[in-house]
Amino acid sequence: MNLKEHLKHKIFHAISDVATERGTSVFVIGGYVRDLLLKRPSKDIDFVVLGNGLEFAAAVAEKLAIQKVAYYKNFGTAAFVFDDLEIEFVGARKESYSRDSRKPIVENGTLQDDQNRRDFTINALAISLNKSSFGEVLDPFNGLEDLENKIIRTPLEPDQTYSDDPLRMMRAIRFATQLNFKIEQSSLESIEKNAKRLEIISMERIITEFNKIVLADKPSIGISLLFDTKLLHQFFPEMVALQGVDTKNGLSHKDNFYHTLEVLDNICENTDDLWLRWSAIMHDIAKPKTKRFNDKVGWTFHGHEDLGAKMTPKIFKRLKLPMDAKMKYVQKLVRLHLRPIALVSGSVTDTAIRRLLFEAGDDIDDLMTLCNADITSKNEYKVQKYRANFEKVRTKLTEVEEKDQIRNFQPPISGSEIMNIFQLEPSKVVGELKNEIKEAILEGKIKNNYNEAYELLISLADDKGLKIPNRSK
């Protein structure tokens, strides 16, 4: 196969010219070749040089008048940006590994050595940029056939490939999820066999691959594979604990692991936001710890939303996920995820809507997206009925927000103003007065404006025996 017609960009011809000038050989390799054949967009291009990659990169940069080149001497790589393309060069090499590290011992090698060290056959494809064979595809492991058959397979024995660098097991599942490919059977068995080798990989690298799975069109494909191969057990036991069904007195609960995957897939139809997707992963995370059986009502999970919110920071910290506003956002959605569902089940009062708007703030739309995704049942009629009721809640939210402007509201009278009016120092009574005004607005006893809040404040102050100020204000 020759892909000359697809290599018209200036970068390829400039590199080819430099290779000729220097009397060396250079090849496009890896993901760019794979994505080119799959007709997927790609802005990262890796080049392997039979020789010194750093010196070759410098020569190409000089030819293209590139001012800024990053050299990574420890890794033998160099990189620069050209026409919005991320360009990287490396000298061809062969690698060997010790059991307790994924950092290889590196030696200079041939193109075949370099292809041998690649994770999968579809990533070992190379395209020659040499003048005599420009555009020719080099495929020593039948990667073209695996692309055609949608197969993830390792170039060498899978046990060797995965034991050498256990992160490749996560990558295999990530590619299978993103590309909707199947992992070849012996490779799949090898992943389960080597799952515990993941312990030598940093959590940062593991979670980077996991998040790429979460961002796929249908994350359940990858997370199911992670579960089946026991990889998920190595880093996310709380999610594993969701799996399983208990039966007592003929009553069973749903399998909360597969329910979570269904919710995650549902939410992915409406958002690409990683953290909203994480809220789907976490929404029922505390169900195993709150599971109880009641003879009258069957299985219950009372308080799982509050416990789940408490578990969120600990899980995020262990998984090396951000501990900033992103974690707080997920924590809030976990804590509130039952609230809109409860409104669907009962009568929708303005008070309940006001409280939901106040607590959710600007995240109310995301919360509703999560809750809509959480409506799952094998009974399609039941799902449709629930979703119809859910739309009524959405409508009510809009109406109350327009009328009362509750979202993210602060009481019209601040604590400092209360202290000024009554000549008070910071104290418990100031907080009580401010809170009672807030509660009166949420309950609909007064409107969300200064005058009504002030009148209520005077009344409350009188009850507390505070000195009434001059009301000529």
Residue pairs with C-beta under 8 A, 6 or more apart in sequence:
1 136
1 137
1 139
1 144
2 135
2 136
2 137
3 36
3 37
3 127
3 135
3 137
4 134
4 135
5 135
6 36
6 135
7 13
7 28
7 127
7 129
7 134
7 135
9 83
9 85
10 64
10 83
11 45
11 64
11 82
11 83
11 85
11 87
12 28
12 129
14 60
14 63
14 64
15 26
15 47
15 60
15 129
16 26
16 129
16 130
16 131
16 134
17 63
18 26
18 56
18 59
18 60
18 63
19 25
19 26
19 49
19 56
19 129
19 130
19 131
20 130
20 131
21 59
22 51
22 56
22 59
24 49
24 50
24 51
24 56
25 49
25 50
25 111
25 128
25 130
26 47
26 48
26 49
26 50
26 56
26 129
26 130
27 47
27 48
27 111
27 126
27 127
27 128
27 129
27 138
28 45
28 46
28 47
28 126
28 127
28 129
29 46
29 47
29 48
29 114
29 115
29 118
29 124
29 125
29 126
29 127
30 46
30 118
30 123
30 124
30 125
31 42
31 44
31 46
31 123
32 42
32 44
32 45
32 46
33 125
33 126
33 127
33 137
34 122
34 123
34 125
34 143
34 147
35 41
35 42
36 42
37 125
37 144
37 147
38 147
38 179
43 84
43 85
43 86
44 85
44 86
44 88
45 85
45 86
45 87
45 88
46 88
46 89
46 90
47 53
47 87
47 88
47 89
47 90
47 129
48 89
48 90
48 91
48 92
48 111
48 114
48 126
49 56
49 89
49 90
49 91
49 92
50 91
50 92
50 110
50 111
51 91
51 92
52 91
53 76
53 77
53 78
53 89
53 90
53 91
54 71
54 73
54 76
54 77
54 78
54 89
54 91
56 89
56 91
57 69
57 71
57 78
57 79
57 80
57 89
58 69
58 78
60 66
60 89
61 69
61 80
64 82
66 80
66 82
68 80
68 81
69 78
69 79
69 80
70 78
70 79
70 80
71 77
71 78
72 78
72 79
75 90
76 90
76 91
76 93
76 106
77 88
77 89
77 90
78 88
78 89
79 86
79 87
79 88
79 89
80 87
81 87
91 108
92 108
92 109
92 110
92 111
92 113
92 114
93 106
93 107
93 108
93 109
93 113
93 114
93 117
94 106
94 107
94 108
94 109
94 110
94 113
94 114
94 116
94 117
95 104
95 105
95 106
95 107
95 117
95 164
96 104
96 105
97 103
97 104
97 105
97 163
97 164
97 165
98 105
99 163
100 200
101 200
102 164
102 165
102 166
102 167
102 200
102 201
104 117
104 164
104 165
111 126
111 138
112 140
115 124
115 126
115 138
115 140
115 141
115 155
116 124
116 155
116 156
118 124
118 155
119 154
119 161
119 165
119 168
119 171
119 172
120 143
120 146
120 152
120 153
120 154
120 155
120 168
120 171
120 172
120 175
121 141
121 142
121 143
121 146
121 153
121 154
121 155
122 143
122 146
122 147
122 152
122 153
122 175
123 143
124 139
124 140
124 141
124 143
124 155
125 137
125 138
125 139
125 143
125 144
126 137
126 138
126 139
127 135
127 136
127 137
127 138
128 134
128 135
128 136
128 138
137 144
140 155
141 153
141 155
146 152
146 153
150 179
150 180
150 181
150 182
151 181
151 182
151 183
151 184
152 172
152 175
152 176
152 181
152 182
152 183
152 184
152 187
153 183
153 184
153 187
154 161
154 162
154 168
154 172
154 184
154 187
154 190
155 161
158 184
158 186
158 187
158 189
158 190
158 191
159 190
159 193
159 194
161 168
161 190
162 168
162 169
162 190
162 191
162 194
162 197
163 194
163 197
166 194
166 197
166 198
166 200
166 201
167 198
167 201
167 205
167 206
167 209
169 191
169 194
169 195
169 197
169 198
169 229
169 231
170 198
170 201
170 205
170 206
170 209
170 210
170 226
170 231
171 209
172 183
172 187
172 191
173 183
173 191
173 209
173 213
173 222
173 225
173 226
173 229
173 231
174 209
174 212
174 213
174 216
174 222
175 181
176 182
176 183
176 221
176 222
176 225
177 213
177 216
177 218
177 219
177 221
177 222
177 225
178 212
178 213
178 216
180 218
180 221
183 191
183 225
188 225
188 229
191 229
191 231
192 228
192 229
192 230
195 229
195 230
195 231
195 233
195 234
196 230
196 234
198 206
198 231
198 234
198 235
199 234
203 235
203 318
203 319
203 320
204 320
206 235
207 235
207 319
207 320
207 321
210 226
210 235
210 236
211 274
213 219
213 222
213 223
213 226
214 223
214 264
214 274
214 277
214 278
214 281
215 272
215 274
215 277
216 222
216 268
217 268
218 265
218 268
219 261
219 264
219 265
219 268
219 277
220 261
220 262
220 264
220 265
223 232
223 239
223 261
223 264
224 261
225 231
226 232
227 233
227 240
227 243
227 257
232 239
232 240
233 240
235 319
236 319
238 285
238 288
238 311
238 315
239 257
239 260
239 281
239 285
240 257
241 288
242 255
242 256
242 257
242 259
242 260
242 284
242 285
242 287
242 288
243 255
243 256
243 257
243 258
244 255
244 257
245 252
245 253
245 254
245 255
246 252
246 253
246 291
246 293
246 299
248 293
248 299
249 293
249 295
251 293
251 298
251 299
252 299
253 291
253 298
253 299
256 284
256 287
256 288
259 284
259 376
260 280
260 281
260 283
260 284
262 376
263 280
263 283
263 284
263 370
263 373
263 374
263 376
264 277
264 280
264 281
264 373
266 280
266 372
266 373
266 374
266 376
267 276
267 277
267 279
267 280
267 369
267 370
267 373
268 277
270 369
270 372
270 373
271 277
271 366
271 369
273 366
275 326
275 329
275 330
276 333
276 366
276 369
276 370
278 321
278 330
279 329
279 330
279 333
279 334
279 337
279 366
279 370
280 370
280 373
280 374
282 308
282 311
282 312
282 315
282 330
282 334
283 305
283 308
283 333
283 334
283 337
283 370
283 374
284 301
284 304
284 308
285 308
285 311
285 312
285 315
285 334
286 301
286 303
286 304
286 305
286 307
286 308
286 310
286 311
287 301
287 304
289 304
289 307
290 300
290 301
290 302
290 303
290 304
290 307
291 299
291 300
291 301
292 299
292 300
292 301
292 302
293 299
293 300
294 300
305 334
305 335
305 336
305 337
305 338
306 335
308 334
308 335
309 331
309 332
309 334
309 335
312 327
312 330
312 331
312 334
313 323
313 327
313 331
315 321
316 322
316 323
316 327
316 330
317 323
321 327
329 363
332 360
332 363
333 363
333 366
333 367
333 370
336 356
336 359
336 360
336 367
337 367
337 370
337 371
337 374
339 356
339 359
339 360
339 367
339 371
340 356
340 367
340 368
340 371
340 390
340 393
341 371
341 374
341 375
343 352
343 353
343 356
343 393
343 396
344 386
344 389
344 390
344 392
344 393
348 392
348 393
348 396
350 396
350 400
350 404
350 444
351 442
351 443
351 444
353 393
353 396
353 397
353 400
354 400
354 404
354 406
354 441
354 442
354 443
354 444
355 442
356 364
356 397
357 364
357 397
357 400
357 401
357 406
357 407
358 406
358 407
358 408
358 409
358 442
360 367
360 407
361 407
361 408
362 407
362 408
364 397
364 407
368 390
368 393
368 394
368 397
371 390
372 387
372 390
375 383
375 386
375 387
375 390
376 383
377 383
377 386
400 406
401 407
404 441
404 444
404 447
404 448
405 448
406 441
406 442
406 448
409 441
409 448
411 434
411 437
411 438
411 441
411 453
412 437
412 448
412 449
412 450
412 453
412 454
413 434
413 437
413 450
413 453
413 454
413 457
414 434
415 426
415 430
415 431
415 434
418 424
418 430
418 433
418 434
418 457
419 425
419 426
419 430
421 457
421 469
422 461
422 466
422 467
422 469
423 467
424 430
424 466
429 464
429 466
432 464
433 457
433 460
433 461
433 464
436 456
436 460
437 446
437 453
437 456
437 457
437 460
440 446
440 453
440 456
441 447
441 448
441 453
445 456
446 452
446 453
446 455
446 456
454 473
458 468
458 471
461 468
462 468
